[in-house]
Amino acid sequence: MASSAKRASSTALAPLQTAAWRRVERHPQPIEHWLDLERDQLFLWVPVMLGVGVSTWLWLPDPQAWTSMILALVAVALLALAADRGGRASRVLAIGCACVAIGMALIWTKAERVASPPLTKPSVVRFDARVERIEMLPPRDIVRLRLAPIRIIDRAGRRSAAALPAHLRVNLPIADMPRDLSRGAVVRMGARLVPPPPPSVPGAYDFARVAWFDGIGATGRGFGPIALITPGDASGGELRARLAMHVRAQVAGGPGAIAAALATGDQGAIPLDDAEAMRRAGLTHLLSVSGLHITAVVGIVMLIVLRLLSLSPWLALHWRLPLIAAGAGALAAIGYTILTGAEVPTVRSCVAALMVLLAVALGRAAMTLRLVATGAIIVLLCWPEALAGPSFQLSFAAVTAIIALHESPRVKAWFAARDEGWMPWLARQLGSLLLTGIVVEAALSPIALYHFHKAGLYGSLANIVAIPLTTFVVMPVEALALLFDLIGLGAPFWWVVEQALRLVLAIAHAIASAPGAVAALPAMPHGSFALMVIGGLWIALWRSTVRMIGLVPLTIGALWALMTPPPDLLVTADGRHLALRTDQGAVALLRDRAGDYTRMMLAENGGIDGEPALLSEQRAARCSRDLCLADRMIAGKRWRIIATRSAYFVPPDDLIAACREADIVVSERRLPRRCRPRWLRLDRPVLAQTGGIAITLTSGRVVTVLQSDDRHPWRVLAQPVQ
């Protein structure tokens, strides 16, 4: 009887259980439900996970850590697949871990594949070398050569097989450059070479890492006599140089140099003050050949081809003219990329343009986040090291921000086409440009602050005029000028180009000199930058309301960066240069004479926008020709810093006595053993182990460029020069 009652009860509940099960099927677990809603967005995270893998490899210190992490990721991916019960979460986890592992493997493989032993110590040598690249830098009165050494010439004139790195980068005074020097030539010259330097101080530019992936094993300055042994190929790369010279001959000064940069990618002739104004105004992207320039070239070529072919009714009826125009645009993009030197950013933009043209040919949407993600995957597969550079980050961040903004339903509704007069239409177009500029500046500012320690605040306003002017006036008219130069009628077009570029420069200088035009921050913590990147990507790539969670890491990262105190003391790796923060918030340099790069680098990493002061002129410092003694009061405590200013002999007893009264002693030489300051002794042996140093006196925090466990190949010196 009990069993029959149970059967009756279960029979009565069966419809209710079936209905409940259907509700569960319609509303699965929250994560599965969310992933199902975002299924179209999941592909966008593939390049992000590849990038996480590349970043992880750069962050972890040695092969043991890299191997352990890759194996752990593979294990998690396999476990996720084994636990898969038909849901989406386990597959997403498996693919994500696999992509991170692939990213680590890609950058590790690339680092080993390009391995070339760098120079291990400074050397002065005379050698024969083949010229691989020539870069003219007239504002600095130098020419930069990339060389492949062939043989060394000793003092007796005997030749021996080159015991130098496979590739060198050497600067020469322009006056010393042989006439008719071209790519492929063999030259005989002398040079003082040094290993590719690591960052001078924490947060500065890491040329050693960039040089490793570029195959450059030494850099230095050449000296005469310089002899041309074998002439090179006057074509190829010389076409670019001749075109740049032709453009500068038609348009003088800064506008001519910028016009040459737009045509050939050669920025070397741009005056330093104009380049700095463009940088401060947020217009630097106009100078480097990137997506904007490739797009303009492709658009101009497609428009011309389409208009010319449509003049024939037969062709218009029997051929797909848009497809032919797209093919012509693709050829133009490839040719322009080759002409401008085929640098990685230009190749990246060319790949993106070709993908857009392919989408047009297939009848798909031309610009989507999927297209951007595919381009990022291609770049990371070919050049994984590009992820660490500002060019990759800035370009993809800008494009992602623009597309994500205009794919938003609310923004689409705001700026959708409608029946209205030309005044409301113009107002909405200007509003769209302004909103886009603000969003792009918000996306790019953290990247600019992380890499350059500066960000322009009025860039969105400057770009409202500069981008349309460059895209729709300068580049099309410059193309017409070059075309009409073939018959000697290009002068009127060059006049238009000059006036338009003068307007761009006037805007740049006005914006750059405006009060508060530039925000300056000291070196940003890696963790704060990572949080801002994660938050920004989370907001841009998801579509549901969960995207708002990205505001949390974004806000935390921004506050962390803003609240990070600037260092009180910066010391370069050679001990020659020191920057001490003053009570007024400026930085004061140890040496009255320091190179422009050193002054700029120490000021930027100290978080100031402007010219640094001199320590010898500070009231709290006493300096002679050989020593400086400075006092700094922080939170009621007096810190005394002593630094040597020259390599001349200082009486040991006096120096030892001064050390006893100092908290920190800095010197480019080896100090006596009895020189024992109260806290830190930073002389040549110590700095050789630590590299550049940043010190925050309030917290006692010391950050060094070099770490003893860092085994990345560009940090490990390979073979000494014989």
Secondary structure, 3 states (H helix, E strand, C coil): CHHHHHHHHHHHHHHHHHHHHHHHHHCCCHHHHHHHHCHHHHHHHHHHHHHHHHHHHHHCCCHHHHHHHHHHHHHHHHHHHHCCCCCHHHHHHHHHHHHHHHHHHHHHHHHHHCCCCCCCCCEEEEEEEEEEEEEEEHHHCEEEEEEEEEEEECCCCCEEECCCCCCEEEEEEHHHCCCCCCCCCEEEEEEEEECCCCCCCCCCCCHHHHHHHHCCCEEEEEEEEEEEEECCCCCCHHHHHHHHHHHHHHCCHHHHHHHHHHHHCCCCCCCHHHHHHHHHCCCHHHCCCCHHHHHHHHHHHHHHHHHHHCCCHHHHHHCCHHHHHHHHHHHHHHHHHHHCCCCHHHHHHHHHHHHHHHHHHCCCCCCCHHHHHHHHHHHHHHCHHHHHCHHHHHHHHHHHHHHHHHHCHHHHHHHCCCCCCHHHHHHHHHHHHHHHHHHHHHHHHHHHHHHHCEEECCHHHHHHHHHHHHHHHHHHHHHHHHHHHHHCCCHHHHHHHHHHHHHHHHHHHHHHCCCCCEEECCCCCHHHHHHHHHHHHHHHHCCCHHHHHHHHHHHHHHHHHHHCCCCCEEECCCCCCEEEECCCCCEEECCCCCCHHHHHHHHHHCCCCCCCEEHHHCCCEEECCCEEEEEEEECCEEEEEEEECCCCCCCHHHHHHHHHCCCEEECCCCCCCCCCCCCEEECHHHHHHHCCEEEECCCCEEEECCCCCCCCCCCCCCCCCC
